[in-house]
Amino acid sequence: MEKYVRLQKIGEGSFGKAVLVKSTDDGRHYVIKEINISRMSDKERQESRREVAVLANMKHPNIVQYKESFEENGSLYIVMDYCEGGDLFKRINAQKGTLFQEDQILDWFVQICLALKHVHDRKILHRDIKSQNIFLTKDGTVQLGDFGIARVLNSTVELARTCIGTPYYLSPEICENKPYNNKSDIWALGCVLYELCTLKHAFEAGNMKNLVLKIISGSFPPVSLHYSYDLRSLLSQLFKRNPRDRPSVNSILEKGFLAKRIEKFLSPQLIAEEFCLKTFSKFGPQPVQGKRPASGQGASPFVPAQKITKPAAKYGVPLTYKKYGDKKLLEKKTPPKHKQAHQIPVKKMNSGEERKKMSEEAAKKRRLEFIEKEKKQKDQIRFLKAEQVKRQEKQRLERINRAREQGWRNVLRAGGSGEVKTSLSLNTKRPDSLCFPSAGIKGFLFWQWRCCLSITLFSSRPI
């Protein structure tokens, strides 16, 4: 520590504290991560030293640069570059509710993905991706840091089982104590992207139990429609409950609206190294063939894109050539010169525009289907109402007819039985009114019949 002058403590966590220092050699500011290993077990000490080994191999513009490390007085000191812009968590809080522009979010997110690609291609899990571990340099470059709990995987299929990480960023498989792999880092990446879009955590609760239940359910408040469909769709993919359904970081960077931003942050040579010329062809002309920067004895020169089969960084081995037994295979891929001259250039639509067009067509189709369905429902309701009115009118007429028929039956029965006299009685107060055996139309019809019968009998008597 003689080479450094302590300035101030800038952070502290379960793995140690971070101190801002000034180098007496070059006068630059650095961050020293101090980890007390005196009371650690042998296993914990090995884990701490492993961080040093991991950091020493991380050389990327979007990863905090490691300088050196040393042990002194029972502590392990790791010296790293200082990011003057602070961390992304403080930057989010400084917004005070004002949402970021989508361009700013995507620029930061692409840089985070490029750093995570560099890590995952070397079969390393970060295991603590969060906004507090993503830093901004003086010129606004994003750098991923704090590999304090990272673990190097022995193979691409090995799964870690240690439940570790910040609660807000835990994936469902970690909460359920299931094996997990690099897809847990993808979930945490989704949590960071959600924070950038909403300035809030995707999953929040008053206690750990409810937080875990929310994470396992995978339900989160929707992002503002102010952001594009591509961005909102990407978030839903990152938050898939099943790890297999989540995209890899390489698949994320292949998306059109993100891929076009890569050249803003990586040089052509670095793009060629990271993507093995496979993706670089999308961004511009192929670089001039030459020697790669020496990274060991196994370094190999650049070769044409079509001869490279797999990314070198993915498996930590030099670039390899694909051996073809017959040169005719390459000849088939290249059309003759006379055909090339007559080929008409066709403007190709990139995947982002094509996806946007498809989504607009799908939305238009859904609107038309909804309008058609609503129209059918209204027609059906009108038809049912008309049928109901007809049915009620028919029932009313049937009741009237039944009443008429019943009245005539009563009249006929009364006329043939000789009991008419007993069913009538005169009203002394009102001689013109009779008490009929049945009310309404039945009584009226019976009264008319009696009058007709009396007139007939009176006219037939001899004078």
Secondary structure, 3 states (H helix, E strand, C coil): CCCEEEEEEEEEECCEEEEEEEECCCCCEEEEEEEECCCCCHHHHHHHHHHHHHHHHCCCCCECCEEEEEEECCEEEEEEECCCCCEHHHHHHCCCCCCCCHHHHHHHHHHHHHHHHHHHCCCEECCCCCHHHEEECCCCCEEECCCCCCEECCCCCCCECCCCCCHHHCCHHHHCCCCECCHHHHHHHHHHHHHHHHCCCCCCCCCHHHHHHHHHHCCCCCCCCCCCHHHHHHHHHHCCCCHHHCCCHHHHHCCHHHHCCHHHCCCHHHHHHHHCCCCHHHCCCCCCCCCCCCCCCCCCCCCCHHHECCCHHHHCCCCCECCCCCCHHHHHHCCCHHHHHHCCCCCCCCHHHHHHHHHHHHHHHHHHHHHHHHHHHHHHHHHHHHHHHHHHHHHHHHHHHHHHHHHHHHHHHHHHHCCHHHHCCECCCCCCCECCCCCCHHHHHHHHHHHHHHHHHHHHCCC
